[in-house]
Amino acid sequence: MRYSGLQVLWQGLTGNKGWTPAWRDPDPKPEYDIIIIGGGGHGLATAYYLAREHGLTNIAVLEKGYLGGGNIGRNTTIVRANYGLPGNSEFYSHSLKLWEGLEQDLNYNVMHSQRGIINLFHSDGQRDAYARRGNAMINQGDDAILLDREGVRRMVPYLDFEQTRFPIFGGLYHPRGGTARHDAVAWGFARGADQRGVDLIQNCEVTGIDIENGAVRGVQTTRGAIRARKVGMVVAGRSSQVAAMAGLRLPIESHVLQAFVTEGLKPTIDNVITYGMGHFYISQSDKGGLVFGGDLDFYASYAARGNLPMAEHVVEAGMTLMPMIGKATMLRSWGGIMDMSSDGSPIIDKTHIEGLYFNGGWCYGGFKAVPGSGHCFAHLMATDQPHPAATRHRLDRFTTGRGLMDEEATGSQHNLH
Ligand SMILES: Cc1cc2nc3c(=O)[nH]c(=O)nc-3n(C[C@H](O)[C@H](O)[C@H](O)COP(=O)(O)OP(=O)(O)OC[C@H]3O[C@@H](n4cnc5c(N)ncnc54)[C@H](O)[C@@H]3O)c2cc1C
C-alpha cells in the first residue's frame, strides 16, 4: 500500500478498515544470503539499502526483541552534520543528504524537521573551536553561521544570557540540522525493506555465530540455527557481547545515556539548543514535550535506565541556561545503552573472519547516522569495498593508532570525557 494524503482521506471516509500491516511476520528460513543481527535503525537501514541499491533480497534481519525497541526508539532525535574531522565530516554530510530525501524515498513520514541547531559557546577558546568547526562544515559543503551574542539573543531571547559564571558569548548555527521522529525512522526502513522481500524476524536472539575454516557459516538463535554466507553485526550497545560470540574483542565499552521529557507545552522552542558549559541539549517534540538530555552516566552498564546524579546534573544545567523550564513538569526519563568506541567515532568494517562484518561504536551520535550508516554498510557488505563516504571507519585504527578520529580531543578513553 502506498501512503499519501489521499489514502488517509479515503481510509478516514471508509472507517479506517483498509490499512494493512506495515510489514510481514515471517518465520525464519533455514538459509539466507545475508543475515543482519539487530533490528535497530542501522540494521534496518542496512537491509533496506542492500535490497534497494544492490538488488539483494534473500536477507533476514534478526531482532531479539521488537523492531525499534533499542536506542533507535530511545534517543533525543537530533539530526545534524556538524562534525569537524576528515572522515566524520564527509560521512555525516552524506547521511544528512540522505535524510533530506528520506521521506520521499521511503514513502513514510519520519517527521524530519530541519529547524536548525545552535551550539552555544561561553568563552573565547570555545568561540575559536566553533569557528574552526564551522569552517570545516562549510568546506565540506554544509552550512554553518557563527552568531555573536546579539545574534543568539534575536533567535532565542528566553535564555539566561547573564549567567554570572558562564555568560553566553554566541553560538554556531547549523540551519540544516534538526530532529526527526525516531521510531518512525525504524518503521519506515522496516516497511521499505519488507516491501523488497527482506524477512524481519522479531523475538529471535542470536546466541552464537558459526565459523568454519575462518569463514562465517551462519548463526545460532533462540529460533534455531540459520545458515548464511554473510553476517553483519549491528547491535549498538550489545556490540561487545555479540562480537565475543565470534571470538572478537572490540575497542568498545557500553555506557548508559539518559533522556528526559516534560509534559506537552505550547510551541516554545523552535530549534535545537546545546549548552556549551554543561551537559544539556534540548528541543521540543511535535507533541509539545520538551525533550532533553545530557551525558553518559560515566560507568559501564547494561541497565537501560539511568542514575540520579546525572539526572540532577542535566536538570541543573537546563535551569542555568533557561530558568523558564523550571515551571514545566517532567513526565519521564529513560536510558539507552551506548556503544562507546575509544576515539568516539564509529566503525564500519569487515572483520578478519570472512563474511563477517561489523557496524558499531556510534556512541551518542548514531541516530543522525542511520541513513548514512545503512547506505555505507550495505555497500561494504555487497561489494566488499568501503563506500567513499566511509573509508576511514576502519577497525584496525585502534591497533595501529593511524587514522583515529578523536573528534572531541578527549584522548584514549572517549567514554570518560
Ligand atoms: C538517550 C539517548 C539519546 C540519544 N540521542 C541521540 C541524538 O539526539 N542524536 C543522535 O544522532 N543519536 C542519539 N543517540 C544515539 C543513537 O540512538 C544510537 O547511536 C543508535 O540508535 C544506535 O544504533 P541502532 O539504532 O541500530 O541501535 P538499537 O536500536 O539499539 O539497535 C540494536 C538492536 O540490536 C538488538 N540486539 C542486540 N543483541 C542482539 C542479539 N544477540 N540478537 C538479536 N538482536 C540483538 C537490540 O535488541 C536492538 O534492537 C541517543 C541515544 C540514547 C540512548
The ligand as an SDF file (V2000), in Angstrom:
LIG
                    3D

 53 58  0  0  0  0  0  0  0  0999 V2000
   19.0640    8.6720   25.4740 C   0  0  0  0  0  0  0  0  0  0  0  0
   19.7140    8.6710   24.1300 C   0  0  0  0  0  0  0  0  0  0  0  0
   19.7430    9.8390   23.3830 C   0  0  0  0  0  0  0  0  0  0  0  0
   20.3490    9.8480   22.1240 C   0  0  0  0  0  0  0  0  0  0  0  0
   20.2600   10.9810   21.3620 N   0  0  0  0  0  0  0  0  0  0  0  0
   20.7580   10.9920   20.1090 C   0  0  0  0  0  0  0  0  0  0  0  0
   20.5790   12.1340   19.2860 C   0  0  0  0  0  0  0  0  0  0  0  0
   19.9480   13.1070   19.6850 O   0  0  0  0  0  0  0  0  0  0  0  0
   21.1250   12.1190   18.0460 N   0  0  0  0  0  0  0  0  0  0  0  0
   21.8300   11.0560   17.5840 C   0  0  0  0  0  0  0  0  0  0  0  0
   22.3280   11.1160   16.4660 O   0  0  0  0  0  0  0  0  0  0  0  0
   21.9620    9.9270   18.3190 N   0  0  0  0  0  0  0  0  0  0  0  0
   21.4300    9.8580   19.5780 C   0  0  0  0  0  0  0  0  0  0  0  0
   21.5520    8.7340   20.3350 N   0  0  0  0  0  0  0  0  0  0  0  0
   22.3160    7.5950   19.8120 C   0  0  0  0  0  0  0  0  0  0  0  0
   21.5240    6.6940   18.8790 C   0  0  0  0  0  0  0  0  0  0  0  0
   20.2440    6.4810   19.3650 O   0  0  0  0  0  0  0  0  0  0  0  0
   22.2760    5.3580   18.7450 C   0  0  0  0  0  0  0  0  0  0  0  0
   23.6460    5.5830   18.4260 O   0  0  0  0  0  0  0  0  0  0  0  0
   21.6880    4.4930   17.6280 C   0  0  0  0  0  0  0  0  0  0  0  0
   20.2910    4.4160   17.7410 O   0  0  0  0  0  0  0  0  0  0  0  0
   22.2970    3.1110   17.7210 C   0  0  0  0  0  0  0  0  0  0  0  0
   22.0360    2.3270   16.5930 O   0  0  0  0  0  0  0  0  0  0  0  0
   20.6950    1.4300   16.3940 P   0  0  0  0  0  0  0  0  0  0  0  0
   19.5670    2.3190   16.1130 O   0  0  0  0  0  0  0  0  0  0  0  0
   20.9940    0.4300   15.3640 O   0  0  0  0  0  0  0  0  0  0  0  0
   20.6030    0.7740   17.8410 O   0  0  0  0  0  0  0  0  0  0  0  0
   19.4450   -0.0740   18.5100 P   0  0  0  0  0  0  0  0  0  0  0  0
   18.0960    0.4970   18.2120 O   0  0  0  0  0  0  0  0  0  0  0  0
   19.8260   -0.2480   19.9330 O   0  0  0  0  0  0  0  0  0  0  0  0
   19.5380   -1.4390   17.7110 O   0  0  0  0  0  0  0  0  0  0  0  0
   20.3140   -2.5570   18.0620 C   0  0  0  0  0  0  0  0  0  0  0  0
   19.3780   -3.7430   18.1170 C   0  0  0  0  0  0  0  0  0  0  0  0
   20.1250   -4.9430   18.2630 O   0  0  0  0  0  0  0  0  0  0  0  0
   19.3360   -5.8370   19.0000 C   0  0  0  0  0  0  0  0  0  0  0  0
   20.1760   -6.9190   19.5260 N   0  0  0  0  0  0  0  0  0  0  0  0
   21.1420   -6.8240   20.4750 C   0  0  0  0  0  0  0  0  0  0  0  0
   21.6910   -8.0270   20.6940 N   0  0  0  0  0  0  0  0  0  0  0  0
   21.0680   -8.9000   19.8670 C   0  0  0  0  0  0  0  0  0  0  0  0
   21.1900  -10.2970   19.6400 C   0  0  0  0  0  0  0  0  0  0  0  0
   22.0660  -11.0420   20.3180 N   0  0  0  0  0  0  0  0  0  0  0  0
   20.3720  -10.8800   18.7210 N   0  0  0  0  0  0  0  0  0  0  0  0
   19.4600  -10.1330   18.0170 C   0  0  0  0  0  0  0  0  0  0  0  0
   19.3070   -8.8060   18.2150 N   0  0  0  0  0  0  0  0  0  0  0  0
   20.1050   -8.1920   19.1130 C   0  0  0  0  0  0  0  0  0  0  0  0
   18.7270   -4.9660   20.0890 C   0  0  0  0  0  0  0  0  0  0  0  0
   17.5800   -5.5610   20.6750 O   0  0  0  0  0  0  0  0  0  0  0  0
   18.4260   -3.6830   19.3200 C   0  0  0  0  0  0  0  0  0  0  0  0
   17.0820   -3.6190   18.8570 O   0  0  0  0  0  0  0  0  0  0  0  0
   20.9650    8.6750   21.6090 C   0  0  0  0  0  0  0  0  0  0  0  0
   20.9270    7.5050   22.3610 C   0  0  0  0  0  0  0  0  0  0  0  0
   20.2970    7.4850   23.6140 C   0  0  0  0  0  0  0  0  0  0  0  0
   20.2450    6.2100   24.3940 C   0  0  0  0  0  0  0  0  0  0  0  0
  1  2  1  0
  2  3  1  0
  2 52  2  0
  3  4  2  0
  4  5  1  0
  4 50  1  0
  5  6  2  0
  6  7  1  0
  6 13  1  0
  7  8  2  0
  7  9  1  0
  9 10  1  0
 10 11  2  0
 10 12  1  0
 12 13  2  0
 13 14  1  0
 14 15  1  0
 14 50  1  0
 15 16  1  0
 16 17  1  0
 16 18  1  0
 18 19  1  0
 18 20  1  0
 20 21  1  0
 20 22  1  0
 22 23  1  0
 23 24  1  0
 24 25  2  0
 24 26  1  0
 24 27  1  0
 27 28  1  0
 28 29  2  0
 28 30  1  0
 28 31  1  0
 31 32  1  0
 32 33  1  0
 33 34  1  0
 33 48  1  0
 34 35  1  0
 35 36  1  0
 35 46  1  0
 36 37  1  0
 36 45  1  0
 37 38  2  0
 38 39  1  0
 39 40  1  0
 39 45  2  0
 40 41  1  0
 40 42  2  0
 42 43  1  0
 43 44  2  0
 44 45  1  0
 46 47  1  0
 46 48  1  0
 48 49  1  0
 50 51  2  0
 51 52  1  0
 52 53  1  0
M  END
$$$$
